[in-house]
Amino acid sequence: ERWVPPEALKEDLREAGAPTRPEELGVPWNVFREALLYGREIRGRWTVLDTAYLVGILPNRAEEALERAFGVG
């Protein structure tokens, strides 16, 4: 199977002692949110963030995306 469910990936990372949340890396939520909203402007190539903007997930549903991924908004 090529696709790994997000919860399984998080559990594998936790078991390895790796961070799974921005604050575990010392990144404040407001900085992480800004990275989510403006990160696509950094790369000169197409990224998943560009796709999220194209289909209307970002910026309109950024808070919902954070809530679903991390339980915060």
GROMACS elastic network, one bead per residue, 0.5 to 0.9 nm:
[ bonds ]
;  ai    aj funct       b0    kb
    1     4     6  0.75200   500
    4     7     6  0.83756   500
    4     8     6  0.66058   500
    4     9     6  0.63603   500
    5     8     6  0.53730   500
    5     9     6  0.63745   500
    5    10     6  0.88016   500
    6     9     6  0.50870   500
    6    10     6  0.61496   500
    6    11     6  0.85994   500
    6    69     6  0.88308   500
    7    10     6  0.50365   500
    7    11     6  0.61275   500
    7    12     6  0.86186   500
    8    11     6  0.50809   500
    8    12     6  0.62042   500
    8    13     6  0.86355   500
    9    12     6  0.51082   500
    9    13     6  0.62047   500
    9    14     6  0.86131   500
   10    13     6  0.50884   500
   10    14     6  0.61109   500
   10    15     6  0.86043   500
   10    19     6  0.87633   500
   10    20     6  0.62041   500
   11    14     6  0.50219   500
   11    15     6  0.61240   500
   11    16     6  0.85921   500
   11    20     6  0.88336   500
   12    15     6  0.51439   500
   12    16     6  0.62962   500
   12    17     6  0.87298   500
   12    18     6  0.86229   500
   13    16     6  0.50824   500
   13    17     6  0.62740   500
   13    18     6  0.50404   500
   13    19     6  0.68647   500
   13    20     6  0.67667   500
   14    18     6  0.55517   500
   14    19     6  0.68021   500
   14    20     6  0.69979   500
   15    18     6  0.75282   500
   16    19     6  0.89731   500
   18    24     6  0.89052   500
   19    22     6  0.77109   500
   19    23     6  0.86315   500
   19    24     6  0.55572   500
   19    25     6  0.67078   500
   20    23     6  0.87788   500
   20    24     6  0.70528   500
   20    25     6  0.86316   500
   21    24     6  0.54715   500
   21    25     6  0.72322   500
   21    27     6  0.87985   500
   21    70     6  0.72350   500
   22    25     6  0.53445   500
   22    26     6  0.65731   500
   22    27     6  0.51390   500
   22    28     6  0.69460   500
   22    29     6  0.70723   500
   22    32     6  0.68921   500
   23    28     6  0.58920   500
   23    29     6  0.71605   500
   24    27     6  0.73505   500
   25    28     6  0.88169   500
   27    30     6  0.83982   500
   27    31     6  0.65279   500
   27    32     6  0.64825   500
   28    31     6  0.53884   500
   28    32     6  0.63313   500
   28    33     6  0.87333   500
   29    33     6  0.60040   500
   29    34     6  0.85280   500
   29    72     6  0.87180   500
   29    73     6  0.87386   500
   30    33     6  0.50975   500
   30    34     6  0.62302   500
   30    35     6  0.86361   500
   31    34     6  0.50861   500
   31    35     6  0.61758   500
   31    36     6  0.86485   500
   32    36     6  0.62350   500
   32    37     6  0.87095   500
   33    36     6  0.50204   500
   33    37     6  0.62780   500
   33    38     6  0.86324   500
   33    62     6  0.77743   500
   33    63     6  0.83559   500
   33    66     6  0.79230   500
   33    73     6  0.87089   500
   34    37     6  0.50190   500
   34    38     6  0.58801   500
   34    39     6  0.75892   500
   35    38     6  0.52651   500
   35    40     6  0.83846   500
   36    39     6  0.56483   500
   36    40     6  0.79811   500
   36    49     6  0.75037   500
   36    58     6  0.84016   500
   36    59     6  0.87172   500
   36    62     6  0.76670   500
   37    40     6  0.75425   500
   37    49     6  0.80888   500
   37    58     6  0.68238   500
   37    59     6  0.61950   500
   37    62     6  0.73855   500
   38    41     6  0.57459   500
   38    42     6  0.76869   500
   38    49     6  0.86384   500
   39    42     6  0.56256   500
   39    43     6  0.76894   500
   39    49     6  0.72738   500
   40    43     6  0.60207   500
   40    44     6  0.84238   500
   40    45     6  0.86843   500
   40    46     6  0.79493   500
   40    47     6  0.67531   500
   40    48     6  0.82529   500
   40    49     6  0.55429   500
   40    50     6  0.59719   500
   41    44     6  0.75358   500
   41    50     6  0.87853   500
   42    45     6  0.89503   500
   43    46     6  0.74414   500
   43    47     6  0.78045   500
   46    49     6  0.80241   500
   46    50     6  0.61018   500
   46    51     6  0.78555   500
   47    50     6  0.52908   500
   47    51     6  0.67197   500
   47    52     6  0.88608   500
   48    52     6  0.62168   500
   48    53     6  0.87454   500
   49    53     6  0.63213   500
   49    54     6  0.85866   500
   49    58     6  0.77504   500
   50    53     6  0.51411   500
   50    54     6  0.61247   500
   50    55     6  0.87770   500
   50    58     6  0.87035   500
   51    55     6  0.62552   500
   51    56     6  0.84912   500
   51    57     6  0.85419   500
   51    58     6  0.88603   500
   52    55     6  0.54617   500
   52    56     6  0.61164   500
   52    57     6  0.50123   500
   52    58     6  0.54396   500
   52    59     6  0.82759   500
   53    56     6  0.50710   500
   53    57     6  0.58765   500
   53    59     6  0.66863   500
   53    60     6  0.86610   500
   54    57     6  0.77830   500
   54    58     6  0.80545   500
   55    58     6  0.79125   500
   56    59     6  0.70714   500
   56    60     6  0.64457   500
   56    61     6  0.75794   500
   57    60     6  0.57789   500
   57    62     6  0.67772   500
   57    64     6  0.89682   500
   57    65     6  0.80290   500
   58    61     6  0.54896   500
   58    62     6  0.54702   500
   58    65     6  0.86891   500
   59    62     6  0.53210   500
   59    63     6  0.85336   500
   60    63     6  0.80188   500
   60    64     6  0.87588   500
   61    64     6  0.51800   500
   61    65     6  0.61730   500
   61    66     6  0.87434   500
   62    65     6  0.50324   500
   62    66     6  0.62619   500
   62    67     6  0.85765   500
   62    73     6  0.79977   500
   63    66     6  0.51708   500
   63    67     6  0.61280   500
   63    68     6  0.86335   500
   63    72     6  0.77624   500
   64    68     6  0.60928   500
   64    69     6  0.85161   500
   64    72     6  0.84980   500
   64    73     6  0.66143   500
   65    68     6  0.51826   500
   65    69     6  0.60672   500
   65    70     6  0.83637   500
   65    72     6  0.89770   500
   65    73     6  0.79157   500
   66    69     6  0.51321   500
   66    70     6  0.56402   500
   66    71     6  0.66791   500
   66    72     6  0.57298   500
   66    73     6  0.53200   500
   67    70     6  0.54498   500
   68    71     6  0.58157   500
   68    72     6  0.77481   500
   68    73     6  0.87039   500
   69    72     6  0.80007   500
   70    73     6  0.82571   500
